[in-house]
Amino acid sequence: MKHTHPHDLSLEVAASTFAALGSEQRLAVLRTLVRAGNAGLTIGELGKRSDVTGSTLTHHMKILAQAGLVTQEKQGRSIICAAVAFDEVRALSEFLLQECCADAPNQEHDHG
């Protein structure tokens, strides 16, 4: 994704990134990694916790990594998957809310 500020996101980039999340399994994988925090998880542990394993998990991780939502790094003989792209995930959610209530008549612009 490469953009960390919601105002920098184009509609095209946001749509492409949301498309990467358009799978229940990918969304489960991302949420599992978000829950794990900055330390991330090994592929094996990620598979256990998300109930997505093997080549299916590899496929989903590739799509999420291409979208800039997760990173993968090798540590020794283990592959550590970390959802360290918290800024990108945050920017994506802020993109949805950046103009919250802008066209609502006489209402406060409060979304939280």
N, C-alpha and C positions, 0 to 999 in steps of 0.2 A: 504494500500500500504506500509506504514511503512518505505519507503526510501525517503530521501529528496534531495539526490544529484544524478544528472543524471548518473554519472559513477557507482553508486551503483545499478542501476536498471538492472535487467536481462531482456532479451528479453521476457521471460515467464511472469514476473511480469508486464512489460509494456503492453504486449498483453492482459493480464487479466484485467488490469485497463482500457485500451481502450475499451475492450468488454463491460464493465459496462456503457460506454458512447455510446454504439451502439444502442441507441434508441432516436428518436427525442424528446420524452417527457422527458427522463432523461437528455438529453443535455439541454433542455429548463429549467428544474428545476435547474440544476447546474449553468447555466448562470444567472438565476434570483437571485440565492443566491450570486454569485460573484458580481453582480451589487449592492446587498444590503450591501456588505462590512462585516466587522467583527461583526457588531451588529446582523446580521442574521435577520430572519423573523419568525413569528409564522406560524404554519402549515396553518392556515386559510388565512393569508396574502400571503403566498407562493402559495397556491392554486389559489387565485385570480390573482396574477401577472403572474403565469406561465400557467394558464388555465388548470391545472391538479388538480383534487380534489379527495377526499374520499379515498377509498381503493387503487385506482390506484396510488395516490400520496404516500401513505404509502408504497406500494410495491416498487416504484421507489426510495424512500428515503432509504429503507433497502438495496437495491443493491448498491447505491452510498456510503452509510456508510460502508458496507462490503468492498468496494474497497478502503476505506480510503480517499475518496474525500470530504465527508461532515461529520459533527457531529450533533448529536441531544442532547439537554439537556432540562430538565424540569425546569421551573421557575414558581413557584406557580402552578396554574392550567393550564398554557399554556405550550405547547411544543415549544421551540425555536429551529429553525433549522439554523445553521450557517455554511457557507462555509469557515470555519476557516482553512481548509486544503490547504491554498494557497501555502504553500511550496511544497506539493505533486503535485498540479496541475502544478506549475511552473517546477518542476523536470520532469514531464511527457512531457511537451512541449520542455524542453531543451534536453531530451533524443532523440527527433526526429532530433534536430539540432546539436548535439554534434560533429558529423563528417561531417558537411556540407562542401561540395566541396573538401573533402580530396582526392578524386581520379580525380579531374578535372585538366587537364594539364595546367600549367602556368597561373592559375587564382588565384586571391586573395581569401582567405578563409573568405569572408565577407557574412554574412547572414542577415544583418539588416540594 
